């Protein structure tokens, strides 16, 4: 496969996109059962749009988990079988002082 | 995974990512690993990692050519609170797919998603 500089996965850029979109959608919101589905759709779709706008030859998977803050614990883990040189992932976790727990993850797989 | 140039833009039908089959595999892994287990901070961390690796290994054992796999596992304490998880993917609908399964008992809940992406 011929790869040039354009196909390198840039973790900081992707992390920034996830951070911006998550914060725009959810800043100062508390958990609302009715709206949470809509928030997840918004975050995932807007992140996807911005990632695709980067113009790189990648397929993207964006996943988002939103959880109410009630003192319960949660663990997330991912295991990937791919080409380490060209593929990558980035994960954004909401800050501690937010009223919600959010984890947004993006996986980018090179074409 | 052989990286030779085969110029195949689609997998053969019998080697295509089959969501129902993968869903059963994931459900079986979750049930085997988590039945009768209680949520505990350190153990949950270990379970997520082991589950993700187990599911990935089972997918590799299916021997589907040129597929890349991403497996994501979420385990949380069961306290009756609200959780929602969703994902959006930008890929080729004809070759790529995903499967998920959930498990819950009195003390914990777990969700595992597996994505299969074809390498042209």
gemmi code that builds the backbone of each chain (N, CA, C; Angstrom):
import gemmi

chains = {
    "A": [
        ("UNK", (0.853, -1.191, 0.000), (0.000, 0.000, 0.000), (0.881, 1.231, 0.000)),
        ("UNK", (0.584, 2.221, -0.805), (1.391, 3.441, -0.793), (0.751, 4.445, 0.140)),
        ("UNK", (1.472, 4.868, 1.128), (0.948, 5.882, 2.028), (1.855, 7.094, 2.035)),
        ("UNK", (1.273, 8.266, 2.077), (2.091, 9.466, 2.229), (1.670, 10.167, 3.512)),
        ("UNK", (2.175, 11.374, 3.736), (1.925, 12.045, 5.014), (0.465, 12.295, 5.298)),
        ("UNK", (-0.344, 12.372, 4.253), (-1.744, 12.735, 4.488), (-2.501, 11.660, 5.229)),
        ("UNK", (-2.021, 10.437, 5.198), (-2.819, 9.375, 5.782), (-2.411, 9.058, 7.202)),
        ("UNK", (-1.680, 9.958, 7.844), (-1.319, 9.715, 9.237), (-2.472, 10.144, 10.122)),
        ("UNK", (-2.753, 9.334, 11.142), (-3.842, 9.663, 12.056), (-3.354, 10.718, 13.037)),
        ("UNK", (-4.017, 11.892, 13.044), (-3.573, 12.978, 13.932), (-4.442, 13.021, 15.168)),
        ("UNK", (-3.905, 12.496, 16.266), (-4.710, 12.331, 17.464), (-5.182, 13.661, 18.048)),
        ("UNK", (-4.296, 14.685, 18.054), (-4.664, 15.951, 18.711), (-5.795, 16.630, 17.972)),
        ("UNK", (-5.724, 16.593, 16.646), (-6.770, 17.253, 15.852), (-8.119, 16.592, 16.120)),
        ("UNK", (-8.118, 15.259, 16.109), (-9.369, 14.525, 16.316), (-9.889, 14.765, 17.725)),
        ("UNK", (-8.987, 14.767, 18.700), (-9.403, 14.980, 20.088), (-10.043, 16.344, 20.241)),
        ("UNK", (-9.472, 17.324, 19.570), (-10.017, 18.671, 19.613), (-11.426, 18.729, 19.053)),
        ("UNK", (-11.627, 18.031, 17.947), (-12.962, 18.002, 17.339), (-13.959, 17.382, 18.304)),
        ("UNK", (-13.596, 16.245, 18.898), (-14.510, 15.579, 19.828), (-14.816, 16.496, 21.009)),
        ("UNK", (-13.781, 17.164, 21.507), (-13.950, 18.049, 22.670), (-14.890, 19.192, 22.322)),
        ("UNK", (-14.661, 19.819, 21.169), (-15.517, 20.962, 20.785), (-16.959, 20.559, 20.662)),
        ("UNK", (-17.196, 19.473, 19.930), (-18.577, 19.067, 19.677), (-19.272, 18.649, 20.968)),
        ("UNK", (-18.564, 17.900, 21.828), (-19.194, 17.464, 23.082), (-19.512, 18.671, 23.945)),
        ("UNK", (-18.574, 19.607, 24.040), (-18.832, 20.761, 24.903), (-19.931, 21.652, 24.351)),
        ("UNK", (-19.956, 21.837, 23.033), (-21.037, 22.659, 22.453), (-22.391, 22.064, 22.758)),
        ("UNK", (-22.515, 20.752, 22.614), (-23.825, 20.124, 22.778), (-24.239, 20.049, 24.237)),
        ("UNK", (-23.286, 19.764, 25.135), (-23.682, 19.396, 26.484), (-23.269, 20.344, 27.596)),
        ("UNK", (-22.682, 21.501, 27.273), (-22.231, 22.354, 28.381), (-23.429, 22.745, 29.232)),
        ("UNK", (-23.284, 22.636, 30.561), (-24.349, 23.041, 31.484), (-25.658, 22.291, 31.349)),
        ("UNK", (-25.654, 21.100, 30.791), (-26.914, 20.351, 30.739), (-26.895, 19.290, 31.816)),
        ("UNK", (-28.036, 19.046, 32.447), (-28.102, 17.896, 33.348), (-28.834, 16.774, 32.630)),
        ("UNK", (-28.730, 15.572, 33.176), (-29.255, 14.397, 32.505), (-30.763, 14.519, 32.309)),
        ("UNK", (-31.196, 14.289, 31.090), (-32.616, 14.371, 30.779), (-32.961, 13.178, 29.893)),
        ("UNK", (-33.741, 12.269, 30.430), (-34.033, 11.021, 29.718), (-34.579, 11.266, 28.321)),
        ("UNK", (-35.408, 12.309, 28.196), (-36.027, 12.556, 26.896), (-35.044, 13.067, 25.860)),
        ("UNK", (-34.055, 13.843, 26.343), (-33.182, 14.487, 25.357), (-31.908, 13.706, 25.082)),
        ("UNK", (-31.593, 12.730, 25.909), (-30.269, 12.125, 25.805), (-30.044, 11.456, 24.453)),
        ("UNK", (-31.122, 10.834, 23.887), (-30.975, 10.222, 22.569), (-30.591, 11.245, 21.520)),
        ("UNK", (-31.253, 12.403, 21.598), (-30.978, 13.465, 20.640), (-29.557, 13.989, 20.792)),
        ("UNK", (-29.081, 14.124, 22.043), (-27.723, 14.604, 22.269), (-26.697, 13.671, 21.635)),
        ("UNK", (-26.916, 12.384, 21.838), (-25.961, 11.413, 21.296), (-25.950, 11.489, 19.775)),
        ("UNK", (-27.135, 11.554, 19.160), (-27.173, 11.667, 17.695), (-26.422, 12.907, 17.249)),
        ("UNK", (-26.699, 14.030, 17.926), (-26.052, 15.287, 17.538), (-24.547, 15.188, 17.641)),
        ("UNK", (-24.070, 14.714, 18.803), (-22.614, 14.651, 18.993), (-21.990, 13.770, 17.927)),
        ("UNK", (-22.549, 12.568, 17.733), (-21.937, 11.645, 16.781), (-21.981, 12.187, 15.360)),
        ("UNK", (-23.133, 12.730, 14.959), (-23.236, 13.187, 13.569), (-22.366, 14.405, 13.316)),
        ("UNK", (-22.345, 15.353, 14.257), (-21.526, 16.544, 14.026), (-20.041, 16.203, 14.053)),
        ("UNK", (-19.647, 15.294, 14.943), (-18.237, 14.885, 14.958), (-17.875, 14.245, 13.632)),
        ("UNK", (-18.741, 13.377, 13.155), (-18.491, 12.709, 11.885), (-18.295, 13.706, 10.760)),
        ("UNK", (-19.202, 14.705, 10.720), (-19.116, 15.713, 9.655), (-17.773, 16.425, 9.701)),
        ("UNK", (-17.379, 16.839, 10.914), (-16.118, 17.587, 11.017), (-14.928, 16.700, 10.680)),
        ("UNK", (-14.997, 15.417, 11.060), (-13.887, 14.521, 10.764), (-13.770, 14.304, 9.253)),
        ("UNK", (-14.915, 14.103, 8.619), (-14.891, 13.881, 7.180), (-14.379, 15.118, 6.467)),
        ("UNK", (-14.697, 16.308, 7.024), (-14.245, 17.554, 6.403), (-12.731, 17.696, 6.419)),
        ("UNK", (-12.032, 16.885, 7.237), (-10.578, 16.938, 7.236), (-10.007, 16.432, 5.918)),
        ("UNK", (-10.832, 15.673, 5.188), (-10.421, 15.260, 3.851), (-9.403, 14.140, 3.787)),
        ("UNK", (-9.278, 13.359, 4.878), (-8.283, 12.285, 4.840), (-8.927, 10.955, 4.429)),
        ("UNK", (-8.146, 10.039, 3.868), (-8.716, 8.766, 3.422), (-8.928, 7.792, 4.579)),
        ("UNK", (-9.890, 8.121, 5.448), (-10.187, 7.275, 6.593), (-11.665, 6.956, 6.640)),
        ("UNK", (-11.984, 5.794, 7.238), (-13.367, 5.524, 7.612), (-13.446, 5.836, 9.105)),
        ("UNK", (-14.542, 6.445, 9.557), (-14.634, 6.857, 10.956), (-15.757, 6.142, 11.677)),
        ("UNK", (-15.506, 5.831, 12.960), (-16.570, 5.327, 13.834), (-16.531, 6.236, 15.056)),
        ("UNK", (-17.650, 6.912, 15.348), (-17.693, 7.775, 16.533), (-18.723, 7.193, 17.479)),
        ("UNK", (-18.342, 6.971, 18.736), (-19.309, 6.421, 19.671), (-19.329, 7.287, 20.920)),
        ("UNK", (-20.510, 7.383, 21.547), (-20.646, 8.296, 22.680), (-21.462, 7.614, 23.767)),
        ("UNK", (-20.998, 7.712, 25.029), (-21.763, 7.177, 26.157), (-22.064, 8.322, 27.098)),
        ("UNK", (-23.346, 8.490, 27.456), (-23.715, 9.550, 28.402), (-24.325, 8.878, 29.619)),
        ("UNK", (-23.850, 9.235, 30.804), (-24.360, 8.599, 32.012), (-24.674, 9.640, 33.066)),
        ("UNK", (-25.757, 9.396, 33.777), (-26.175, 10.266, 34.860), (-25.150, 10.187, 35.988)),
        ("UNK", (-24.976, 11.286, 36.733), (-23.987, 11.234, 37.809), (-24.684, 10.872, 39.095)),
        ("UNK", (-24.544, 9.610, 39.500), (-25.218, 9.180, 40.723), (-24.288, 8.458, 41.656)),
        ("UNK", (-23.010, 8.531, 41.374), (-22.061, 7.843, 42.235), (-21.713, 6.460, 41.764)),
        ("UNK", (-22.351, 5.979, 40.694), (-21.996, 4.637, 40.223), (-20.751, 4.702, 39.366)),
        ("UNK", (-20.025, 3.612, 39.303), (-18.800, 3.588, 38.525), (-19.047, 3.043, 37.131)),
        ("UNK", (-18.154, 3.405, 36.201), (-18.272, 2.880, 34.845), (-16.888, 2.696, 34.254)),
        ("UNK", (-16.699, 1.625, 33.482), (-15.422, 1.378, 32.813), (-15.670, 1.183, 31.338)),
        ("UNK", (-14.782, 1.743, 30.514), (-14.886, 1.538, 29.071), (-13.553, 1.026, 28.588)),
        ("UNK", (-13.577, 0.098, 27.617), (-12.311, -0.404, 27.106), (-12.530, -0.788, 25.657)),
        ("UNK", (-11.491, -0.647, 24.833), (-11.663, -1.116, 23.464), (-10.438, -1.893, 23.043)),
        ("UNK", (-10.673, -2.881, 22.177), (-9.589, -3.731, 21.704), (-9.699, -3.741, 20.182)),
        ("UNK", (-8.595, -3.475, 19.492), (-8.695, -3.319, 18.048), (-7.700, -4.190, 17.311)),
        ("UNK", (-8.154, -4.726, 16.196), (-7.310, -5.543, 15.337), (-7.177, -4.765, 14.046)),
        ("UNK", (-6.067, -4.033, 13.884), (-5.938, -3.189, 12.707), (-4.478, -2.953, 12.382)),
        ("UNK", (-4.202, -1.989, 11.547), (-2.836, -1.685, 11.151), (-2.344, -0.514, 12.006)),
        ("UNK", (-1.489, -0.796, 12.968), (-1.071, 0.234, 13.908), (-0.402, 1.441, 13.274)),
        ("UNK", (0.211, 1.238, 12.117), (0.921, 2.357, 11.501), (-0.036, 3.420, 10.978)),
        ("UNK", (-1.215, 3.007, 10.538), (-2.102, 3.968, 9.878), (-3.410, 4.234, 10.591)),
        ("UNK", (-3.818, 3.323, 11.484), (-5.112, 3.515, 12.130), (-4.908, 4.020, 13.541)),
        ("UNK", (-5.952, 4.633, 14.107), (-5.795, 5.112, 15.479), (-7.123, 5.451, 16.106)),
        ("UNK", (-7.079, 5.755, 17.397), (-8.308, 6.129, 18.082), (-8.020, 7.293, 19.019)),
        ("UNK", (-9.086, 8.045, 19.330), (-8.939, 9.141, 20.287), (-10.188, 9.135, 21.151)),
        ("UNK", (-10.031, 9.460, 22.432), (-11.165, 9.379, 23.334), (-11.205, 10.623, 24.204)),
        ("UNK", (-12.382, 11.262, 24.300), (-12.516, 12.466, 25.112), (-13.452, 12.165, 26.277)),
        ("UNK", (-13.001, 12.511, 27.505), (-13.817, 12.261, 28.699), (-14.227, 13.601, 29.274)),
        ("UNK", (-15.464, 13.733, 29.738), (-15.919, 15.020, 30.258), (-15.205, 15.340, 31.571)),
        ("UNK", (-14.999, 16.622, 31.880), (-14.303, 17.002, 33.118), (-15.117, 16.609, 34.344)),
        ("UNK", (-14.453, 16.496, 35.487), (-15.083, 16.027, 36.719), (-16.201, 16.932, 37.188)),
        ("UNK", (-16.100, 18.253, 36.887), (-17.088, 19.154, 37.476), (-18.371, 19.245, 36.663)),
        ("UNK", (-18.496, 18.477, 35.612), (-19.735, 18.481, 34.844), (-20.814, 17.685, 35.575)),
        ("UNK", (-22.087, 18.042, 35.397), (-23.159, 17.254, 36.006), (-23.456, 15.935, 35.287)),
        ("UNK", (-22.721, 15.658, 34.214), (-22.954, 14.433, 33.436), (-21.628, 13.733, 33.228)),
        ("UNK", (-21.659, 12.430, 33.034), (-20.442, 11.729, 32.627), (-20.560, 11.417, 31.147)),
        ("UNK", (-19.614, 11.907, 30.358), (-19.664, 11.644, 28.912), (-18.324, 11.122, 28.455)),
        ("UNK", (-18.347, 10.092, 27.622), (-17.107, 9.629, 26.996), (-17.375, 9.540, 25.503)),
        ("UNK", (-16.613, 10.310, 24.733), (-16.785, 10.260, 23.269), (-15.520, 9.655, 22.675)),
        ("UNK", (-15.681, 8.620, 21.857), (-14.512, 7.942, 21.287), (-14.598, 7.963, 19.779)),
        ("UNK", (-13.447, 8.113, 19.131), (-13.440, 8.057, 17.667), (-12.401, 7.032, 17.232)),
        ("UNK", (-12.788, 6.132, 16.319), (-11.838, 5.187, 15.733), (-11.688, 5.570, 14.264)),
        ("UNK", (-10.448, 5.682, 13.789), (-10.242, 6.018, 12.378), (-9.465, 4.883, 11.734)),
        ("UNK", (-10.026, 4.334, 10.653), (-9.369, 3.223, 9.976), (-8.996, 3.646, 8.572)),
        ("UNK", (-7.741, 3.447, 8.222), (-7.276, 3.907, 6.914), (-7.832, 3.034, 5.805)),
        ("UNK", (-8.094, 3.691, 4.695), (-8.605, 2.938, 3.536), (-7.430, 2.377, 2.753)),
    ],
    "B": [
        ("UNK", (-2.830, -11.218, 8.498), (-3.622, -10.647, 7.412), (-2.685, -10.370, 6.252)),
        ("UNK", (-2.864, -11.027, 5.123), (-1.938, -10.836, 4.008), (-2.194, -9.481, 3.378)),
        ("UNK", (-1.147, -8.753, 3.130), (-1.340, -7.394, 2.619), (-1.113, -7.314, 1.127)),
        ("UNK", (-1.150, -8.432, 0.442), (-0.895, -8.439, -1.005), (-2.003, -7.733, -1.749)),
        ("UNK", (-1.697, -7.274, -2.959), (-2.692, -6.531, -3.722), (-3.609, -7.512, -4.432)),
        ("UNK", (-4.787, -7.721, -3.891), (-5.721, -8.634, -4.543), (-6.761, -7.872, -5.348)),
        ("UNK", (-6.817, -6.562, -5.192), (-7.786, -5.716, -5.919), (-9.219, -6.149, -5.673)),
        ("UNK", (-9.473, -6.777, -4.553), (-10.848, -7.181, -4.244), (-11.511, -6.012, -3.527)),
        ("UNK", (-12.610, -5.505, -4.090), (-13.255, -4.383, -3.416), (-14.409, -4.823, -2.544)),
        ("UNK", (-14.708, -6.130, -2.588), (-15.767, -6.627, -1.725), (-15.379, -7.995, -1.222)),
        ("UNK", (-15.788, -8.335, 0.000), (-15.477, -9.688, 0.471), (-16.394, -10.683, -0.225)),
        ("UNK", (-15.970, -11.950, -0.260), (-16.857, -12.982, -0.809), (-18.004, -13.179, 0.160)),
        ("UNK", (-19.130, -13.620, -0.330), (-20.319, -13.651, 0.512), (-20.141, -14.493, 1.772)),
        ("UNK", (-19.486, -15.643, 1.641), (-19.409, -16.481, 2.834), (-18.358, -15.962, 3.810)),
        ("UNK", (-17.593, -14.952, 3.384), (-16.610, -14.395, 4.308), (-16.945, -12.951, 4.665)),
        ("UNK", (-18.210, -12.640, 4.592), (-18.625, -11.273, 4.901), (-18.946, -11.177, 6.393)),
        ("UNK", (-18.812, -10.005, 6.956), (-19.117, -9.781, 8.371), (-20.609, -10.009, 8.576)),
        ("UNK", (-20.967, -11.002, 9.367), (-22.382, -11.307, 9.545), (-22.836, -10.852, 10.938)),
        ("UNK", (-23.636, -9.808, 11.002), (-24.002, -9.233, 12.297), (-24.649, -10.224, 13.253)),
        ("UNK", (-25.554, -11.069, 12.761), (-26.256, -11.974, 13.678), (-25.291, -12.968, 14.293)),
        ("UNK", (-24.380, -13.465, 13.482), (-23.425, -14.438, 13.997), (-22.524, -13.793, 15.049)),
        ("UNK", (-22.071, -12.570, 14.755), (-21.191, -11.879, 15.696), (-21.951, -11.527, 16.972)),
        ("UNK", (-23.225, -11.171, 16.811), (-24.030, -10.843, 17.993), (-24.107, -12.041, 18.931)),
        ("UNK", (-24.294, -13.239, 18.368), (-24.353, -14.427, 19.232), (-23.037, -14.660, 19.938)),
        ("UNK", (-21.948, -14.448, 19.220), (-20.633, -14.631, 19.828), (-20.447, -13.664, 20.997)),
        ("UNK", (-20.808, -12.398, 20.774), (-20.636, -11.401, 21.831), (-21.504, -11.749, 23.028)),
        ("UNK", (-22.750, -12.150, 22.763), (-23.661, -12.476, 23.860), (-23.116, -13.647, 24.670)),
        ("UNK", (-22.566, -14.622, 23.961), (-22.021, -15.790, 24.654), (-20.847, -15.381, 25.530)),
        ("UNK", (-19.967, -14.537, 25.014), (-18.808, -14.091, 25.802), (-19.260, -13.329, 27.043)),
        ("UNK", (-20.235, -12.452, 26.874), (-20.712, -11.665, 28.012), (-21.325, -12.582, 29.059)),
        ("UNK", (-22.196, -13.513, 28.591), (-22.858, -14.387, 29.547), (-21.859, -15.246, 30.304)),
        ("UNK", (-20.910, -15.811, 29.568), (-19.930, -16.693, 30.218), (-19.125, -15.940, 31.258)),
        ("UNK", (-18.713, -14.733, 30.888), (-17.775, -14.033, 31.752), (-18.443, -13.349, 32.936)),
        ("UNK", (-19.683, -12.884, 32.756), (-20.234, -11.995, 33.777), (-21.385, -12.553, 34.601)),
        ("UNK", (-21.874, -13.747, 34.271), (-22.977, -14.298, 35.077), (-22.496, -14.474, 36.502)),
        ("UNK", (-23.318, -14.082, 37.456), (-22.979, -14.210, 38.883), (-21.800, -13.375, 39.337)),
        ("UNK", (-21.362, -12.414, 38.561), (-20.277, -11.578, 39.040), (-20.863, -10.305, 39.645)),
        ("UNK", (-20.148, -9.758, 40.658), (-20.612, -8.504, 41.252), (-19.709, -7.365, 40.805)),
        ("UNK", (-20.242, -6.152, 40.776), (-19.426, -5.014, 40.370), (-18.424, -4.676, 41.478)),
        ("UNK", (-17.158, -4.571, 41.091), (-16.135, -4.141, 42.046), (-15.127, -3.348, 41.255)),
        ("UNK", (-14.741, -2.185, 41.758), (-13.956, -1.232, 40.970), (-12.767, -1.857, 40.252)),
        ("UNK", (-11.929, -2.620, 40.988), (-10.729, -3.155, 40.327), (-11.080, -4.277, 39.374)),
        ("UNK", (-12.012, -5.146, 39.808), (-12.329, -6.287, 38.959), (-13.019, -5.838, 37.679)),
        ("UNK", (-13.861, -4.824, 37.779), (-14.583, -4.383, 36.573), (-13.598, -3.930, 35.517)),
        ("UNK", (-12.562, -3.236, 35.969), (-11.550, -2.774, 35.024), (-10.917, -3.957, 34.310)),
        ("UNK", (-10.619, -4.994, 35.087), (-9.995, -6.191, 34.510), (-10.955, -6.876, 33.558)),
        ("UNK", (-12.261, -6.973, 33.975), (-13.237, -7.638, 33.116), (-13.366, -6.954, 31.762)),
        ("UNK", (-13.419, -5.605, 31.771), (-13.591, -4.914, 30.485), (-12.443, -5.278, 29.569)),
        ("UNK", (-11.218, -5.220, 30.101), (-10.076, -5.516, 29.241), (-10.116, -6.946, 28.732)),
        ("UNK", (-10.411, -7.894, 29.637), (-10.405, -9.286, 29.210), (-11.505, -9.563, 28.200)),
        ("UNK", (-12.677, -8.971, 28.454), (-13.794, -9.171, 27.528), (-13.465, -8.644, 26.146)),
        ("UNK", (-12.889, -7.425, 26.105), (-12.570, -6.833, 24.800), (-11.583, -7.734, 24.057)),
        ("UNK", (-10.575, -8.237, 24.778), (-9.595, -9.096, 24.111), (-10.202, -10.432, 23.693)),
        ("UNK", (-11.054, -10.998, 24.547), (-11.679, -12.280, 24.199), (-12.537, -12.152, 22.946)),
        ("UNK", (-13.378, -11.114, 22.927), (-14.265, -10.950, 21.774), (-13.436, -10.727, 20.513)),
        ("UNK", (-12.379, -9.924, 20.618), (-11.550, -9.686, 19.449), (-10.923, -10.976, 18.955)),
        ("UNK", (-10.479, -11.813, 19.884), (-9.854, -13.079, 19.488), (-10.858, -13.988, 18.796)),
        ("UNK", (-12.101, -14.030, 19.312), (-13.118, -14.858, 18.674), (-13.398, -14.375, 17.255)),
        ("UNK", (-13.381, -13.057, 17.073), (-13.621, -12.529, 15.720), (-12.482, -12.913, 14.793)),
        ("UNK", (-11.261, -12.857, 15.312), (-10.127, -13.246, 14.474), (-10.224, -14.713, 14.095)),
        ("UNK", (-10.722, -15.545, 15.029), (-10.833, -16.982, 14.754), (-11.827, -17.299, 13.656)),
        ("UNK", (-12.721, -16.373, 13.343), (-13.682, -16.615, 12.274), (-13.009, -16.607, 10.911)),
        ("UNK", (-11.777, -16.091, 10.852), (-10.997, -16.146, 9.626), (-11.601, -15.454, 8.418)),
        ("UNK", (-12.194, -14.269, 8.637), (-12.705, -13.508, 7.509), (-11.564, -12.663, 6.979)),
        ("UNK", (-11.308, -12.757, 5.654), (-10.153, -12.062, 5.088), (-10.301, -10.556, 5.102)),
        ("UNK", (-9.168, -9.873, 5.276), (-9.068, -8.431, 5.067), (-10.020, -7.594, 5.918)),
        ("UNK", (-10.470, -8.148, 7.045), (-11.323, -7.351, 7.908), (-10.526, -6.804, 9.076)),
        ("UNK", (-10.783, -5.534, 9.422), (-10.214, -4.962, 10.644), (-11.343, -4.934, 11.667)),
        ("UNK", (-11.034, -5.191, 12.927), (-12.075, -5.234, 13.957), (-11.820, -4.190, 15.030)),
        ("UNK", (-12.898, -3.591, 15.517), (-12.813, -2.714, 16.683), (-13.872, -3.200, 17.653)),
        ("UNK", (-13.469, -3.496, 18.884), (-14.418, -3.993, 19.882), (-14.423, -3.004, 21.037)),
        ("UNK", (-15.608, -2.546, 21.447), (-15.676, -1.623, 22.570), (-16.582, -2.212, 23.638)),
        ("UNK", (-16.107, -2.226, 24.883), (-16.875, -2.813, 25.979), (-17.101, -1.748, 27.048)),
        ("UNK", (-18.332, -1.648, 27.552), (-18.616, -0.707, 28.648), (-19.237, -1.510, 29.778)),
        ("UNK", (-18.667, -1.409, 30.975), (-19.252, -2.083, 32.144), (-19.511, -1.023, 33.193)),
        ("UNK", (-20.706, -1.035, 33.799), (-21.012, -0.044, 34.813), (-21.750, -0.677, 35.977)),
        ("UNK", (-21.734, 0.038, 37.095), (-22.426, -0.437, 38.284), (-23.922, -0.226, 38.109)),
        ("UNK", (-24.693, -1.171, 38.569), (-26.134, -1.090, 38.405), (-26.723, -0.351, 39.601)),
        ("UNK", (-27.089, 0.931, 39.366), (-27.703, 1.666, 40.476), (-29.007, 2.303, 40.021)),
        ("UNK", (-29.519, 1.813, 38.927), (-30.788, 2.337, 38.441), (-30.681, 3.689, 37.771)),
        ("UNK", (-29.484, 4.115, 37.426), (-29.406, 5.431, 36.809), (-29.450, 5.335, 35.305)),
        ("UNK", (-29.633, 6.460, 34.656), (-29.797, 6.466, 33.215), (-28.468, 6.433, 32.489)),
        ("UNK", (-28.379, 5.595, 31.447), (-27.194, 5.565, 30.589), (-27.686, 5.481, 29.168)),
        ("UNK", (-26.979, 6.101, 28.238), (-27.322, 5.928, 26.834), (-26.032, 5.857, 26.050)),
        ("UNK", (-25.982, 4.938, 25.079), (-24.778, 4.829, 24.270), (-25.174, 4.781, 22.812)),
        ("UNK", (-24.452, 5.506, 21.962), (-24.793, 5.474, 20.546), (-23.541, 5.654, 19.725)),
        ("UNK", (-23.628, 5.306, 18.429), (-22.477, 5.541, 17.578), (-22.928, 5.834, 16.165)),
        ("UNK", (-22.075, 6.579, 15.444), (-22.339, 6.853, 14.038), (-21.084, 6.489, 13.288)),
        ("UNK", (-21.249, 5.873, 12.104), (-20.075, 5.421, 11.382), (-20.080, 5.955, 9.965)),
        ("UNK", (-18.902, 6.312, 9.514), (-18.754, 6.796, 8.149), (-17.965, 5.723, 7.439)),
        ("UNK", (-18.663, 4.836, 6.694), (-17.966, 3.728, 6.043), (-18.740, 3.250, 4.838)),
        ("UNK", (-18.351, 2.108, 4.303), (-18.981, 1.566, 3.108), (-20.053, 0.571, 3.559)),
        ("UNK", (-21.296, 0.923, 3.328), (-22.429, 0.140, 3.809), (-22.398, -1.315, 3.328)),
        ("UNK", (-21.842, -1.544, 2.124), (-21.916, -2.902, 1.562), (-20.928, -3.858, 2.193)),
        ("UNK", (-19.816, -3.335, 2.730), (-18.794, -4.249, 3.227), (-18.615, -4.198, 4.734)),
        ("UNK", (-19.003, -3.070, 5.361), (-18.729, -2.915, 6.785), (-20.003, -3.061, 7.583)),
        ("UNK", (-19.852, -3.507, 8.829), (-21.038, -3.707, 9.649), (-20.678, -3.727, 11.125)),
        ("UNK", (-21.712, -3.803, 11.971), (-21.449, -3.805, 13.400), (-22.455, -4.731, 14.083)),
        ("UNK", (-22.112, -5.151, 15.298), (-23.021, -5.992, 16.073), (-22.814, -5.632, 17.537)),
        ("UNK", (-23.887, -5.726, 18.326), (-23.733, -5.384, 19.739), (-24.593, -6.318, 20.576)),
        ("UNK", (-24.266, -6.400, 21.870), (-25.072, -7.197, 22.788), (-24.944, -6.585, 24.172)),
        ("UNK", (-25.978, -6.789, 25.000), (-25.912, -6.257, 26.361), (-26.192, -7.365, 27.359)),
        ("UNK", (-25.738, -7.131, 28.570), (-25.936, -8.098, 29.637), (-26.182, -7.289, 30.898)),
        ("UNK", (-27.103, -7.748, 31.750), (-27.194, -7.053, 33.039), (-27.642, -8.021, 34.112)),
        ("UNK", (-27.154, -7.785, 35.325), (-27.655, -8.529, 36.473), (-27.875, -7.516, 37.594)),
        ("UNK", (-28.054, -7.979, 38.813), (-28.408, -7.033, 39.871), (-27.328, -6.025, 40.190)),
        ("UNK", (-26.082, -6.363, 39.937), (-25.062, -5.421, 40.399), (-24.298, -4.729, 39.289)),
        ("UNK", (-24.411, -5.214, 38.060), (-23.703, -4.528, 36.984), (-24.451, -4.652, 35.658)),
        ("UNK", (-24.064, -3.767, 34.718), (-24.588, -3.893, 33.359), (-23.382, -3.831, 32.435)),
        ("UNK", (-23.484, -4.475, 31.281), (-22.358, -4.461, 30.349), (-22.885, -4.399, 28.924)),
        ("UNK", (-22.174, -3.649, 28.089), (-22.526, -3.574, 26.668), (-21.251, -3.798, 25.886)),
        ("UNK", (-21.335, -4.571, 24.813), (-20.166, -4.742, 23.958), (-20.600, -4.518, 22.520)),
        ("UNK", (-19.797, -3.737, 21.782), (-20.066, -3.490, 20.357), (-18.865, -3.958, 19.573)),
        ("UNK", (-19.104, -4.592, 18.441), (-17.980, -4.988, 17.588), (-18.233, -4.415, 16.196)),
        ("UNK", (-17.237, -3.725, 15.637), (-17.345, -3.173, 14.280), (-16.385, -3.942, 13.385)),
        ("UNK", (-16.846, -4.283, 12.179), (-15.952, -4.946, 11.229), (-15.810, -4.046, 10.012)),
        ("UNK", (-14.586, -3.680, 9.661), (-14.346, -2.764, 8.554), (-13.462, -3.449, 7.529)),
        ("UNK", (-13.878, -3.432, 6.272), (-13.141, -4.155, 5.231), (-12.008, -3.306, 4.681)),
        ("UNK", (-10.864, -3.911, 4.457), (-9.721, -3.194, 3.892), (-9.638, -3.495, 2.398)),
        ("UNK", (-9.783, -2.450, 1.589), (-9.794, -2.676, 0.131), (-8.406, -3.076, -0.360)),
    ],
}
model = gemmi.Model(1)
for chain_id, residues in chains.items():
    chain = gemmi.Chain(chain_id)
    for i, (resn, *xyz) in enumerate(residues, 1):
        res = gemmi.Residue()
        res.name, res.seqid = resn, gemmi.SeqId(i, " ")
        for name, pos in zip(("N", "CA", "C"), xyz):
            atom = gemmi.Atom()
            atom.name, atom.element = name, gemmi.Element(name[0])
            atom.pos, atom.b_iso = gemmi.Position(*pos), 0.0
            res.add_atom(atom)
        chain.add_residue(res)
    model.add_chain(chain)
structure = gemmi.Structure()
structure.add_model(model)
structure.setup_entities()
